Amino acid sequence: MTYGLRRRLASTVIVAGLVCAAAPALSAPAFAAQPTKAGTFATVAEQPGPVDTDAAIRALEVQFANTHWSWTAWNDSTPVTDGSSQPNYQCAEFVARALAAAGLIPGLSPDAPQNDYFDYTAPNGKVYDLLLISDLPQYNNLYAYLMDSGIGEDVGDQPSEAQPGDIVVTYLGADGTPSHTGLVSQAATATSEATVDAHNNARLDYGYHYYAPSHLVKLVPNALLEVWTWAATQEAEHPQPANSPATTAPKQLLRGPGLGDPAGPQV
């Protein structure tokens, strides 16, 4: 299968997911349902006018972040107060689940068990620890996934470029390594800087520079198409047996208490 054909196939899958609001075999991108102001759900296809997929996925990420920033755990919506610790739902997991809510982590849903994020087997055959942002040689962390999948572009410390749905990575670990991450919730205006939602500690709409020194990881244009094209290509090159241990055996969570980053401050 040529790359062009794979890309057309992936494009067809994305369009089908948008129009039909159903791609369960592909862990349907979260376009399948969007909360409306009335609190009900509607498909993107039901909305008037053409669908801007970039705007839609960013909106889904931010919607997830704004409604989960205070959760105690991924499966516990009990709110913590602003600034409180969330040892069972830390920063990388929060960002990863927001990405999954927008369909940007193939095969993973935003409400999947924590274990699935700790030991995520991606279409390229690599195993990623999406609960991790720190650099540990034995793990492929969330940042590695953003780079490998092609959905993220590290543009350095460029707060003026921050758009809702982009990712902020803070470098306060040992020797200037990554220690924290959050999701951009609002772009900068003429009078205020971009804001960030984050976990551990719980933060809603904190200023970008609160997390300095940081790099901005921007979502690439057409990120949804890019990641599903990548998935189609990688799955063809790295097929996983249906009964492989990676897909059937329970994983053991080895890092932890709280399963979060073992290094660096969580601000």
N, C-alpha and C positions, 0 to 999 in steps of 0.2 A: 504494500500500500504506500503510495507516494505521500510526501508531506502535504502537498496541496489537497489531496483527497482527504487525508486525516483532518485537515483544517476545515474543509467543507462539511465533513461529518460532524465535527465538534460544533460548527456554526449551526447546523441543522438541529442538533440536540439543544442548544441554548435557545434558539427561536421556538422550538417545540415546547420547552419548559416555560417560556414567557407566554405563549399563546394558549397552551392547553393547561398550564398550571399543574402539570403532572409529569414528574420524571423520577418516580420512586426507586427505580433500579439504579439510578445515578445519584442517589441521595439528594433528591430534588433541590435545586437552588431555592433559597428562601423566597424567591419571587412568587412561589406558589400561593402565599397568603400575606397580606399586609393589613395590620390593624388600621381601621379608619377612625376618624374623630369620634364616631359614635361607639367605638369599642368593638365593632364587628370586624369581620375579615372579608376582603375582596381580592380578586386576582388582579394582577397588573393589566391583563387583557381587558378587564371591565372598565378601566380608567379611560377617560376620553383622550384622544390624541395619540401621537406616536410615543413609544417607550424610549426614554433616554436611559440606556442600561447603566452607564456610569453614574448618573445621578441616582438611579434606583438602588444600586448596590450600596452606595455611600449612605443613602437614607436608611437602608435596612441595618447597616452597621451601627449608625448613630442611634437609631431607634432602640436597638438591643442595648447599647451602652447606657443610654439614658434611663432605661427601665430596669437595669440590673446592677447599677453602680453600687447600690447599698446592700445587695444580697449577702447573706451569711455564707452560703455555699451554693454550688451550681444547682442543687436540688432543694435549696432552702431559701425561700424568699423573705424570711424574717429580716427586716431592715436593721442595719447598724447605723449609728449616727455618723455624721460627716467627720472624717478623720480617724475613724476607728479601725482597728486592725481586722483583717479578714484572713486568718491563717489557713483556712480551708478553701479559699477561693482567691488565689493571688493574681498578680498583674498579668503574667503571660497567658494564663488560662482565660482571663477576662477578655483580653484582646483576641485570642484565638477563637473563642466562642462568638464574638462579634463578627469575625471574618466568616466563620461557618454559617452564621445566620444569613449572610449575603451570598452563600453558595461558593465561597472562595477556597474551601478546603474539601476537595472531592471525596465523597464517601463518608463525610463526618457531618453530623447535625449539631445544632447549638445546644441541644438537650441530651447529647450522648453522654454516657458515664465518664467520669473523670479518667478512668483507666484508659479509655480510648484516646484521650488527648496525651496521656503520659507516654503511650506506646503506639503512635500513629504510623501505620505502614502506608506510605504515599505511593502514587502510581509509578514512581521511578524506582521502587523497590527499597528505598531507604526508610529507616525507622526514625521518626522525629519525636522528641519530647517537647510537646507544645505547651507544657507547663513551665518551661524554662526559657529565660532570656540571657542568663549569665553564660559565659564561655567555659564549658567543661569539655575536655577532649573526648570523653567517652559518649557524649550526647550530641545529636544534631538538634539545635534549639529552634525556637520560633523564628528568630532572625534568619537562620539557615534555610528554613522552609520558604520564607518570603523571597529570598534570593534565588533559590533553586527552582521554585515554581515560576518565577518570572513576573509575579504580580507586584513586587515591590522594587522601588528604585531609591537607594540611599543617596540623598542630595546634600548631606551634611547639615550643618546648623543653619537652616533657612526658614525661620518662622514665618516670614512673609508669604511663603509658598504653601503653607499648611492649609489643607482643605478638609472638610468633614470626611471622616473615614480613613484618613492617612494615619500612620503610626508614628509615635514618638518613642525613641529609645534613649534612655539616660545612661551616661557613662560615669558612674561613681564607684565602680568596683575596683578591685586591686589592679594597679597599673593602668588605670583608665579603661577598664573593660566594662561591658554592659552590665547594668545592675537593676534596671527597671524599665517598664514600658507602659504606654497608655495610648488611648485612641483620641484623635482630634475630633472634637464635637462641634466646634464652630470656627469658621474662618475669621481672620482679623478684619476689623472694621477701621474706619478713619480715626476712631477714638479708643479702640481697645485691641489687645493682641488676641491671637487664636487661643482657644480654650481646649482643655484636655479632660477626659474622663479616665479614671484609673481605679485600681484595686490595691488593697493592702499597703497603704491605708485607703479607705473609701473616699473618692474624690469625684465631684461633679462640677464640670466647667471651671477648672482651675487654670490659671494663666500658663501659657506655654513655658515661660521662663521659670516658673516654679520648679520645673524639672531639669533645669540646666545643670551641667552641660549635656546637651542632647543633640541627636541627629534626627532629621525628619526622613522617614521612609514613606515616599509617596506611592499611592497606587498608580500603576501604569494605565494609560488609556486602554479602554476595552479589557479591563482586568478579568472580567468574567469569561469572555471569549478566550483570552490568553490562557487562563488556568485550565479550562476544559479542553482546549486544543492540546496543551501540554499533557493533560491526563490521558487523552486518547493516544497521543504519540508514545508516551512512556509505557502505558499498559500494553501496547502492541510489542514494545521492545523488552518489557520485563513482566511477562505473564506470571500470575501467581496461581499455583494449583489450588483448586477449590477446597481441598482438605489440608492445606498447609498449616503448620503450627501458628504462623503469623495471623491466620484468620480464625482459628478455632480454639486455641489454647488460652485460658485466662492468664492475664499478665499480673505480675507482682509489682506493686508500687514500692520502690526501694529508697526513694528520697523523702526524707521527710521529717519532722512533723509538719503537717499541712501540705506536703507534697510540692512546696514551692521552691523558689530559688534558694540554694544553700549559701549563696554569697551575695554581698552587696546590700545596701539599704533599700527598704521598701517605703518610699516616701508618700 
